[in-house]
């Protein structure tokens, strides 16, 4: 099993439009959790379970998502289950 984490900060004046976009984007995706930081306003994290290998490239090229993100900066990390052999 692997998990891919996608982190970005949204421009505060774009929050309403971003939330509408994400509601549509995540509809029907049962393997994705969408989180918002309690400590930092407008900081979001998507957690994808067993996502495709090119998820980072796809997210970084999503022009609509990037239009809401500060400095168009998206950070992506993929982790595997450390208890499983490589």
N, C-alpha and C positions, 0 to 999 in steps of 0.2 A: 504494500500500500504506500502511496505517496500523497503528500499534500503540497499544494502550491499556494503561496501567500502573495497577494498583490496589494501593495500599499501606495496611497497617494493622498494628497491634501487638495481639497476642492476650494476654489475661489468662493468666498462667502456670498458674494452677490449672485452666484450661480447655483446655490444650494437647491432651490426649489426645482429648477429645470433638471439638475443632476439627479435628484430623487425620482422624478418622473421617468427619466431615461433608465435608471437602474431598475425601477419597478417593472418596466417592459423587458429589459435585458434579462433579468433573473427569473421571469415567469417560466415555470416549468422546469427549472434547473434544481433538482433535488440534492445534488452533490456540492452545492455552493452555499456558504454562509457569508452574509454581508454584515460587517460590524462597523460601528462608529466609536471613536475614542471618547472616553469620558473626561480625559485630562486635556486633550488638545482639540479645540473646536475644528470641525470640518476635516478631520483626519479619518480616513476610511481604510478598512482592510477587507479584502475578499479572501476567503479560504476555500479552495477548490480541492476536493478529494478525487484522486485518480484522474486528474485532468490530462488532456492531450499534451504531448511533449512540447509542442510549439505554442503553448498558451501565452508565455511571456511575449513572444514576437507578435502574436495576434492582438494582445492587449495594448502593447506599445504602438501598434499601428492603427488602433481604433480612434479615428479622427474625432468622432463625436465625444467619446470619453475624454480625450485629451483637451477638447475645447473647454471643459469644466475644471481641469486640473491645473493647479498653480505651476507655472513654469513648464507645463507639459511633462512633468517628471513622474514616472511610475517606477516603483521598485518591485522586483519580482524575485522570490526565492522558492525553490522546490526542495522539499525534504523527503527522504525515504524513511521507512520504519527502521530504526537503528537496531532493533532486535532481530531483524531478518538478515540472512546472509546476502552479500552483494552479488 
